[in-house]
Amino acid sequence: MKTKWLISVKDDSMSKVVNELGLIGIKDVEILDAIGVVVVVPGNQKIADIEKIEGVLNVEEERDVSI
């Protein structure tokens, strides 16, 4: 299973962040607009590459959670 990253985005920055992700080569993007999160499957990018995008608050790897 491919690793996914969760990207928290500032209010009103979603479209800009998604556009920038496309420009750096990330094509597999799921937008969770209601909670301000974008889920991506990264290629050769590093988390630091995404953290540099204006409007990005946080980037972390998706983890499994059991309750």
Beta strands, then each sheet from edge to edge (+ up, - down):
strand 1: 5-9
strand 2: 29-32
strand 3: 37-40
strand 4: 56-61
sheet 1: 2+ 3- 1+ 4-
end
